[in-house]
Amino acid sequence: MSDKPPRFLSVKQVADELAVTPAQVYTLLKSGEMPAIQVGPKRVWRIERVKLEEYIEQQYAATRAAVAAGDVADEEGED
């Protein structure tokens, strides 16, 4: 058995990683903002771990740019 992390993640796993709801992940997938594939006859979504990491890095860059431009909002709905 390999200790290597899985290449692909489910929507629930990605939601857990990002601390968001699965519905929010589906929105990202359907908009194309987060790259993913659909597999099998049920066409379940799978997100490649490396694509998730790239998405996170892009969000950090976008946030840095927004902060530098003074274009950040107060967070709503945070626990």
MIKE-23854 format. One record per residue (C-alpha): residue in one letter; z, y, x. Coordinates in nm, 3 decimals. Layout:
{pt a; {Z; Y; X}} ...
END
This chain:
{pt m; {0.000; 0.000; 0.000}} {pt s; {-0.094; 0.344; 0.127}} {pt d; {0.143; 0.639; 0.155}} {pt k; {-0.156; 0.868; 0.118}} {pt p; {-0.134; 1.096; -0.187}} {pt p; {-0.388; 1.029; -0.462}} {pt r; {-0.721; 1.208; -0.430}} {pt f; {-0.738; 1.295; -0.800}} {pt l; {-0.471; 1.433; -1.031}} {pt s; {-0.439; 1.425; -1.409}} {pt v; {-0.406; 1.738; -1.621}} {pt k; {-0.035; 1.668; -1.662}} {pt q; {0.015; 1.634; -1.287}} {pt v; {-0.164; 1.963; -1.225}} {pt a; {0.038; 2.132; -1.500}} {pt d; {0.357; 2.006; -1.334}} {pt e; {0.241; 2.127; -0.991}} {pt l; {0.163; 2.475; -1.126}} {pt a; {0.466; 2.486; -1.359}} {pt v; {0.242; 2.561; -1.660}} {pt t; {0.152; 2.374; -1.977}} {pt p; {-0.131; 2.121; -1.999}} {pt a; {-0.297; 2.358; -2.249}} {pt q; {-0.310; 2.626; -1.980}} {pt v; {-0.471; 2.380; -1.739}} {pt y; {-0.730; 2.282; -2.002}} {pt t; {-0.816; 2.651; -2.040}} {pt l; {-0.875; 2.679; -1.665}} {pt l; {-1.089; 2.364; -1.667}} {pt k; {-1.300; 2.459; -1.966}} {pt s; {-1.363; 2.810; -1.829}} {pt g; {-1.474; 2.662; -1.497}} {pt e; {-1.207; 2.861; -1.312}} {pt m; {-1.059; 2.538; -1.178}} {pt p; {-1.316; 2.280; -1.063}} {pt a; {-1.275; 1.932; -1.206}} {pt i; {-1.467; 1.631; -1.326}} {pt q; {-1.463; 1.422; -1.640}} {pt v; {-1.468; 1.046; -1.589}} {pt g; {-1.500; 0.731; -1.795}} {pt p; {-1.605; 0.679; -2.154}} {pt k; {-1.316; 0.895; -2.276}} {pt r; {-1.423; 1.171; -2.036}} {pt v; {-1.071; 1.235; -1.909}} {pt w; {-1.031; 1.531; -1.678}} {pt r; {-0.947; 1.470; -1.312}} {pt i; {-0.881; 1.743; -1.058}} {pt e; {-0.931; 1.670; -0.692}} {pt r; {-0.619; 1.756; -0.494}} {pt v; {-0.818; 1.959; -0.241}} {pt k; {-0.975; 2.163; -0.527}} {pt l; {-0.629; 2.235; -0.666}} {pt e; {-0.515; 2.358; -0.324}} {pt e; {-0.829; 2.576; -0.297}} {pt y; {-0.760; 2.718; -0.644}} {pt i; {-0.402; 2.802; -0.543}} {pt e; {-0.522; 2.978; -0.227}} {pt q; {-0.773; 3.178; -0.433}} {pt q; {-0.496; 3.283; -0.670}} {pt y; {-0.282; 3.397; -0.377}} {pt a; {-0.573; 3.606; -0.247}} {pt a; {-0.639; 3.754; -0.592}} {pt t; {-0.270; 3.836; -0.633}} {pt r; {-0.254; 4.003; -0.290}} {pt a; {-0.556; 4.215; -0.383}} {pt a; {-0.404; 4.308; -0.720}} {pt v; {-0.072; 4.405; -0.557}} {pt a; {-0.253; 4.615; -0.297}} {pt a; {-0.444; 4.791; -0.576}} {pt g; {-0.125; 4.842; -0.779}} {pt d; {-0.273; 4.636; -1.060}} {pt v; {0.007; 4.393; -1.141}} {pt a; {0.178; 4.347; -1.474}} {pt d; {0.535; 4.254; -1.548}} {pt e; {0.565; 3.885; -1.620}} {pt e; {0.609; 3.785; -1.981}} {pt g; {0.746; 3.460; -2.112}} {pt e; {0.907; 3.352; -1.787}} {pt d; {1.207; 3.123; -1.819}} 
END
